[in-house]
Amino acid sequence: MAYEDIVKKYLDEDPERKVKLFKLYTRLMIISTFAIAAGVIIYIFYMFNFF
């Protein structure tokens, strides 16, 4: 039984799906970067008893 790449097949059906997926991943990476930065800042404030 040959391995069938379902994701590649799904993305190759419509090239627009690749663009949508790329935009989604880009947004998620930007949001996660800001979330991590905010978490570090809150942690620093917490460690120095600013809250």
Backbone as JSON, one array per atom type, in Angstrom:
{
  "sequence": "MAYEDIVKKYLDEDPERKVKLFKLYTRLMIISTFAIAAGVIIYIFYMFNFF",
  "N": [[0.84, -1.18, 0.0], [0.71, 2.07, -0.97], [1.94, 5.16, 0.3], [-0.15, 7.91, 0.79], [-0.23, 11.29, 0.46], [-2.32, 13.19, 2.05], [-2.67, 15.87, 2.77], [-1.07, 17.26, 0.94], [-2.39, 16.57, -1.42], [-4.87, 17.78, -0.93], [-4.11, 20.5, -0.86], [-3.07, 20.85, -3.39], [-5.27, 20.72, -5.02], [-6.53, 23.2, -5.08], [-4.87, 26.09, -5.61], [-5.24, 28.44, -4.19], [-5.74, 27.73, -1.6], [-3.26, 27.22, -0.49], [-2.24, 29.78, -0.23], [-4.03, 30.88, 1.62], [-3.49, 29.24, 3.82], [-0.81, 29.92, 4.28], [-1.1, 32.64, 4.99], [-2.6, 32.32, 7.33], [-0.79, 30.87, 8.98], [1.22, 32.82, 9.16], [-0.08, 34.92, 10.52], [-0.61, 33.57, 12.95], [1.99, 33.11, 13.87], [2.89, 35.75, 14.31], [1.05, 36.62, 16.27], [1.62, 34.77, 18.32], [4.23, 35.49, 18.92], [3.92, 38.08, 20.04], [2.35, 37.34, 22.22], [4.09, 35.74, 23.72], [6.05, 37.66, 24.32], [4.52, 39.46, 25.86], [3.9, 37.78, 27.98], [6.45, 37.37, 29.11], [7.06, 39.98, 29.94], [5.01, 40.42, 31.84], [5.72, 38.42, 33.64], [8.22, 39.41, 34.51], [7.38, 41.8, 35.74], [5.87, 40.64, 37.77], [7.82, 39.28, 39.22], [9.28, 41.38, 40.29], [7.47, 42.5, 41.95], [5.53, 44.4, 40.98], [2.9, 44.11, 40.7]],
  "CA": [[0.0, 0.0, 0.0], [1.52, 3.27, -1.1], [1.59, 6.28, 1.18], [-0.83, 8.99, 0.08], [-0.16, 12.52, 1.22], [-3.65, 13.78, 1.97], [-2.56, 17.32, 2.86], [-0.56, 17.74, -0.36], [-3.48, 16.4, -2.39], [-5.87, 18.81, -0.62], [-3.59, 21.81, -1.22], [-2.85, 20.91, -4.84], [-6.55, 20.86, -5.72], [-6.81, 24.63, -5.25], [-3.69, 26.85, -5.16], [-5.65, 29.5, -3.26], [-5.67, 27.17, -0.25], [-1.88, 27.4, -0.01], [-2.12, 31.18, 0.16], [-4.8, 31.05, 2.86], [-2.75, 28.57, 4.88], [0.37, 30.73, 4.55], [-1.54, 33.82, 5.74], [-2.99, 31.88, 8.67], [0.43, 30.59, 9.74], [1.91, 34.08, 9.42], [-0.81, 35.6, 11.61], [-0.41, 32.84, 14.2], [3.37, 33.35, 14.34], [2.96, 37.11, 14.84], [0.3, 36.66, 17.52], [2.34, 34.02, 19.35], [5.4, 36.29, 19.32], [3.47, 39.11, 20.98], [1.88, 36.69, 23.44], [5.27, 35.35, 24.49], [6.66, 38.89, 24.83], [3.66, 39.96, 26.94], [4.08, 36.87, 29.12], [7.75, 37.65, 29.72], [6.95, 41.27, 30.62], [4.18, 40.2, 33.03], [6.54, 37.64, 34.58], [9.21, 40.32, 35.1], [6.65, 42.65, 36.68], [5.47, 39.83, 38.91], [9.01, 38.97, 40.01], [9.7, 42.6, 40.99], [6.32, 42.93, 42.76], [4.82, 45.56, 40.49], [1.45, 43.81, 40.74]],
  "C": [[0.89, 1.24, 0.0], [1.0, 4.37, -0.17], [0.99, 7.41, 0.36], [-0.83, 10.23, 0.96], [-1.46, 13.29, 1.05], [-3.58, 15.3, 1.97], [-2.08, 17.9, 1.53], [-1.64, 17.65, -1.43], [-4.53, 17.5, -2.2], [-5.39, 20.19, -1.08], [-3.37, 21.95, -2.72], [-4.14, 21.06, -5.63], [-6.87, 22.32, -6.03], [-5.61, 25.42, -4.73], [-4.03, 27.97, -4.17], [-5.58, 29.01, -1.81], [-4.28, 27.32, 0.35], [-1.67, 28.82, 0.49], [-2.84, 31.42, 1.48], [-4.07, 30.42, 4.04], [-1.51, 29.37, 5.27], [0.0, 31.97, 5.37], [-1.93, 33.45, 7.16], [-1.77, 31.61, 9.53], [1.18, 31.87, 10.08], [1.24, 34.84, 10.56], [-0.57, 34.91, 12.94], [1.0, 33.05, 14.74], [3.51, 34.75, 14.93], [2.24, 37.2, 16.18], [1.05, 35.93, 18.63], [3.58, 34.77, 19.82], [5.0, 37.36, 20.32], [2.97, 38.5, 22.28], [3.05, 36.27, 24.33], [5.94, 36.58, 25.09], [5.84, 39.45, 25.99], [3.81, 39.08, 28.18], [5.39, 37.12, 29.84], [7.69, 38.96, 30.5], [6.13, 41.13, 31.9], [4.96, 39.41, 34.08], [7.58, 38.53, 35.26], [8.54, 41.25, 36.1], [6.27, 41.88, 37.94], [6.67, 39.55, 39.82], [9.49, 40.18, 40.8], [8.55, 43.24, 41.76], [5.69, 44.22, 42.31], [3.31, 45.34, 40.48], [1.03, 43.58, 42.16]]
}
